[in-house]
Amino acid sequence: MAKGHRSQIKRERNANKDTRPSAKLSYARVSVQKACFVLDAIRGKDVQTALGILAYNPRYASTLIEKLLKSAIANAENNNGMDVNKLVVAECYANCAPTIKRFRPRAQGRAYKILKRMSHITIVLDER
């Protein structure tokens, strides 16, 4: 059990909160594996380079991640007052979301399961 009053517990919990600007895309209709190919390409890069990589990447996930990165940049500029030219992609990751299950009819009355996977994509920025 935690000690202290409820407000004190909340104050301590909020003190440990990450203040870096971030953006999250929930329930993206792309699998985690396919999203990670694009995320690995931009991890650790500065924001301008990352946007350039995403603009010329042919994968579908890159369009989603580009929009998400622009949102994270806007959050950093407006909410945290950071300089856009100094921003770096500190963290970016994709987690599993609920899977949509469908069935495809096959020969001799059989049914094959089709799993349409989704993901939650998060981008965290930091100043250099």
N, C-alpha and C positions, 0 to 999 in steps of 0.2 A: 504494500500500500504506500502511496505517496503521502508525504507529510505536509501539513499546512492547509491553508484555506484554498478553496477552489480558484479564487482570483489569483492567488500566489502561484498555484500550479500552472495556470494558463499563462501568467507572465513569464515564468521560467521556460515554458514550452515555446513561446513566441520569441524569446531572446535567442534561442538556438536556430531560428528560422533562416533559411538561405535567402539573402537579399539580392542575389544576382538576377538580372532580367531574364525571363524565359517565356516560351510559348509552347502550348501543348495542343496537338491535334488528336482528338479522341475518335475512335471507331473509323479509322481510315480504311478504305476497301483495298488494301494491299497487304500482302503477307509480311511478316516480320523479316523473313530472310531476304526478300526483294528490297525492302526498305533499307536494310542494313548495308546492302551493296552501295547505295548512294550516300548513306550517313558516314560510312567509313572514308569516303572520298573527301568529305568536308571537315572532318573532325580535326581540331587544332589549327585550322586555317583562319586567316583574317576574313572579315565579312565580305569585302569586295572580291577577293579570290574565290570564296565559297559561292557567291552569286554567279560569278563567271562560269564556274564548274557546273553548277546546276542548270544554267541557261543552255549549255551545249551538251548536256547528258541526255541520251535518247530514251532513257527509262521513264515509265509512267510515274514512278514514285518521285522522280526529281521535280515534277511540276507541283506536287503536293508539298514537298519539303521546301521548295523555293518560296512558295506563298507563306509557309510557316516561319521561315527565316526572316522574311520581310516584316512579319508581325512581331517577331522577337526584337528586331532592330527598332521598330516603332515604339515598343514597350520601353526599351532602354533609353531612347531619346526623350520620350514624353514623361514617363513615370519616374525614371532615375536621373534624368538630366545628363546622360553620358554623351561623350563625343563619338560620333559614328565612325570616324576614321581610326579610332583606337580599339574598336571592338574585335573580339576573337571568339570563335565557336569553342567554348570551353568543354561542353558536354553535349552529346546528341545520341539518343538511343531510342529503340523501338521495343515496346512490350506487347505481349499477346493481349488481344481483345476477344470477346466472344466470337465463336465460329458459327457461321450459318450452315446448316446441314441440308443438303438436297439429295434426291435420288434420281438416277438415270436408269430407265428401263433397258435391259439387255436381253440377249437371246434366251429362249427356253424359260421365260417367266422370271428370270433373275432380276435383281436390282442392285446396282453399284452405288455406293455412297460417294457423294461429292462434297468436299469440305471447302467452303468459301471463307478463307481466313481474313481476319481484320487485325489491325494493330493500333496501339496508342503511341504516337511519335512525340518526343519531347526534345526541344533545343534550348540549351542554357548558354548565355553569352557572358563574357567577362571582359574587362578593360585591360589592355596590355600595359 
